[in-house]
Amino acid sequence: MISISPFKALRPEPQFAKQVASRPYDVLSSKEAKVEAEGNSYSFLHITKSEIDLPANTDTHSKQVYEKAKENLDAFLSRPVLFTESKPCYYIYQLMMNGKTQTGLVCCSSVNDYEEGLIKKHEFTRPEKEQDRINHIKATGAQTGNVFLAFRDVDSLNDIIEKWKTEKSPVYNFTADDDIQHTIWVISDEKMIDRITDIFKTEVECTYIADGHHRVASAAKVKYQLTDNEEAGHFLSTLFPASQLHIMDYNRVLKDLNHLSEEEFLDKLQKAFTIEKTQEAYLPDVPHTFGMYLNGQWYQLTSKKGTYSTDPIGILDITILQNNLLDPVLGIKDQRTDTRIDFIGGIRGMKELEQRVNSKEWAVAFSIYPVSIQQLFDIADSNNIMPPKSTWFEPKLRDGLLTHLIA
């Protein structure tokens, strides 16, 4: 069963919450972060993407960047913009996007649970990305990045959280510039904290990493580098019941047609797909179909019988695309490392795919039916690994609203 614990969050004074809250460090380039934080000295990007306050040619993984993050965090504390909760608490975090809400519990999860396989993963991690987070955590003494965990619904817990939201006032409630509403409540009542802790201990068999594989892996390694630090045995997480989660499409663009003419390319596709022209952008609404944008024209590709298996990995549409098109036709052997492919989160829409191809810098784009939360669970339960960039969750938690200090 799952071990969670309350913590003393480092969080903004209410009047600064909207200005402090920033998009996750790993969804913005340094250039984008600099633009987003421009004119806002309270943006948490000054801590999570501290290179924005250094010369433009600074190596983002240099010691200077991590030292600047610590310097900026100290500056936030001295103004003061942030403060530390007086006692360990749980926090309820509700996000609303396009009229749909999802509500999670912010807590500390256990590194031991992760190491014992009770917190399940579905992606590989990259050493250089792990090291970046290790350096940032050790320099700042803080876990600034929230790990997004999912679990199978527990009705009693859902009832507790909904009742608390109804009866209590939030400490933060604002709508960000992207029109996503962020609302946070504090659970400080010790009896309620004990009840929630017990529910996870007795009724939740496991949790699943939805977003944040590198953050968890980094936290686990920091634990062994700071052996005398009890807080380092836990990591910042927000746990969402599966029924409230929405996975969006995660699409692809390719640099070229692998030396094929357009006619040759389309001819090769007919081996595994039926091909139909469409009058407008095609975002698949059923599994095993794909949208393709090529030379100003949208197509619908439908997988033919016998082109995929029914095992948890083989049935994924991104696997079908890889095995029948990206590898045999376009020569993309490893999506993780091949520079001829790029990944476009569904939040950017079909227009982003069109713009990429119309720019002539990319040759063809594919829209893909999204993975379901049940498929994610099935793959993690079977100890399999998804193809890279398979899931895109929206809305995303904001950095800076709740931070876990380990020093």
Secondary structure in CASP SS format (residue, H / E / C, confidence):
PFRMAT SS
TARGET T0000
AUTHOR 0000-0000-0000
METHOD secondary structure of the structure
MODEL  1
M C 1.00
I C 1.00
S C 1.00
I E 1.00
S E 1.00
P C 1.00
F E 1.00
K C 1.00
A C 1.00
L E 1.00
R E 1.00
P E 1.00
E C 1.00
P H 1.00
Q H 1.00
F H 1.00
A H 1.00
K H 1.00
Q H 1.00
V H 1.00
A C 1.00
S E 1.00
R C 1.00
P C 1.00
Y H 1.00
D H 1.00
V H 1.00
L C 1.00
S C 1.00
S H 1.00
K H 1.00
E H 1.00
A H 1.00
K H 1.00
V H 1.00
E H 1.00
A H 1.00
E C 1.00
G C 1.00
N C 1.00
S C 1.00
Y C 1.00
S C 1.00
F C 1.00
L H 1.00
H H 1.00
I H 1.00
T H 1.00
K C 1.00
S H 1.00
E H 1.00
I H 1.00
D H 1.00
L C 1.00
P C 1.00
A C 1.00
N C 1.00
T C 1.00
D C 1.00
T C 1.00
H C 1.00
S C 1.00
K H 1.00
Q H 1.00
V H 1.00
Y H 1.00
E H 1.00
K H 1.00
A H 1.00
K H 1.00
E H 1.00
N H 1.00
L H 1.00
D H 1.00
A H 1.00
F H 1.00
L H 1.00
S H 1.00
R C 1.00
P C 1.00
V C 1.00
L E 1.00
F E 1.00
T E 1.00
E C 1.00
S C 1.00
K C 1.00
P C 1.00
C E 1.00
Y E 1.00
Y E 1.00
I E 1.00
Y E 1.00
Q E 1.00
L E 1.00
M E 1.00
M E 1.00
N C 1.00
G C 1.00
K E 1.00
T E 1.00
Q E 1.00
T E 1.00
G E 1.00
L E 1.00
V E 1.00
C E 1.00
C E 1.00
S E 1.00
S E 1.00
V H 1.00
N H 1.00
D H 1.00
Y H 1.00
E H 1.00
E C 1.00
G C 1.00
L C 1.00
I E 1.00
K E 1.00
K C 1.00
H C 1.00
E C 1.00
F C 1.00
T C 1.00
R C 1.00
P H 1.00
E H 1.00
K H 1.00
E H 1.00
Q H 1.00
D H 1.00
R H 1.00
I H 1.00
N H 1.00
H H 1.00
I H 1.00
K H 1.00
A H 1.00
T H 1.00
G C 1.00
A E 1.00
Q E 1.00
T C 1.00
G C 1.00
N C 1.00
V E 1.00
F E 1.00
L E 1.00
A E 1.00
F E 1.00
R C 1.00
D C 1.00
V C 1.00
D H 1.00
S H 1.00
L H 1.00
N H 1.00
D H 1.00
I H 1.00
I H 1.00
E H 1.00
K H 1.00
W H 1.00
K H 1.00
T H 1.00
E H 1.00
K C 1.00
S C 1.00
P C 1.00
V C 1.00
Y E 1.00
N E 1.00
F E 1.00
T E 1.00
A C 1.00
D C 1.00
D C 1.00
D C 1.00
I C 1.00
Q E 1.00
H E 1.00
T E 1.00
I E 1.00
W E 1.00
V E 1.00
I E 1.00
S C 1.00
D C 1.00
E H 1.00
K H 1.00
M H 1.00
I H 1.00
D H 1.00
R H 1.00
I H 1.00
T H 1.00
D H 1.00
I H 1.00
F H 1.00
K H 1.00
T H 1.00
E H 1.00
V C 1.00
E C 1.00
C C 1.00
T E 1.00
Y E 1.00
I E 1.00
A E 1.00
D E 1.00
G C 1.00
H H 1.00
H H 1.00
R H 1.00
V H 1.00
A H 1.00
S H 1.00
A H 1.00
A H 1.00
K H 1.00
V H 1.00
K H 1.00
Y H 1.00
Q H 1.00
L C 1.00
T C 1.00
D C 1.00
N C 1.00
E H 1.00
E H 1.00
A H 1.00
G H 1.00
H E 1.00
F E 1.00
L E 1.00
S E 1.00
T E 1.00
L E 1.00
F E 1.00
P E 1.00
A H 1.00
S H 1.00
Q H 1.00
L C 1.00
H C 1.00
I E 1.00
M E 1.00
D C 1.00
Y E 1.00
N E 1.00
R E 1.00
V E 1.00
L E 1.00
K C 1.00
D C 1.00
L C 1.00
N C 1.00
H C 1.00
L C 1.00
S C 1.00
E H 1.00
E H 1.00
E H 1.00
F H 1.00
L H 1.00
D H 1.00
K H 1.00
L H 1.00
Q C 1.00
K C 1.00
A C 1.00
F E 1.00
T E 1.00
I E 1.00
E E 1.00
K E 1.00
T E 1.00
Q C 1.00
E C 1.00
A C 1.00
Y C 1.00
L C 1.00
P C 1.00
D C 1.00
V C 1.00
P C 1.00
H C 1.00
T E 1.00
F E 1.00
G E 1.00
M E 1.00
Y E 1.00
L E 1.00
N C 1.00
G C 1.00
Q E 1.00
W E 1.00
Y E 1.00
Q E 1.00
L E 1.00
T E 1.00
S E 1.00
K C 1.00
K C 1.00
G C 1.00
T C 1.00
Y C 1.00
S C 1.00
T C 1.00
D C 1.00
P C 1.00
I C 1.00
G C 1.00
I C 1.00
L C 1.00
D H 1.00
I H 1.00
T H 1.00
I H 1.00
L H 1.00
Q H 1.00
N H 1.00
N H 1.00
L H 1.00
L H 1.00
D C 1.00
P C 1.00
V C 1.00
L C 1.00
G C 1.00
I C 1.00
K C 1.00
D C 1.00
Q C 1.00
R C 1.00
T C 1.00
D C 1.00
T C 1.00
R C 1.00
I E 1.00
D E 1.00
F E 1.00
I E 1.00
G E 1.00
G H 1.00
I H 1.00
R H 1.00
G H 1.00
M H 1.00
K H 1.00
E H 1.00
L H 1.00
E H 1.00
Q H 1.00
R H 1.00
V H 1.00
N H 1.00
S C 1.00
K C 1.00
E C 1.00
W C 1.00
A C 1.00
V E 1.00
A E 1.00
F E 1.00
S E 1.00
I E 1.00
Y C 1.00
P C 1.00
V C 1.00
S C 1.00
I H 1.00
Q H 1.00
Q H 1.00
L H 1.00
F H 1.00
D H 1.00
I H 1.00
A H 1.00
D H 1.00
S C 1.00
N C 1.00
N C 1.00
I C 1.00
M C 1.00
P C 1.00
P C 1.00
K C 1.00
S C 1.00
T C 1.00
W E 1.00
F E 1.00
E C 1.00
P C 1.00
K C 1.00
L C 1.00
R C 1.00
D E 1.00
G C 1.00
L C 1.00
L C 1.00
T E 1.00
H E 1.00
L E 1.00
I C 1.00
A C 1.00
END
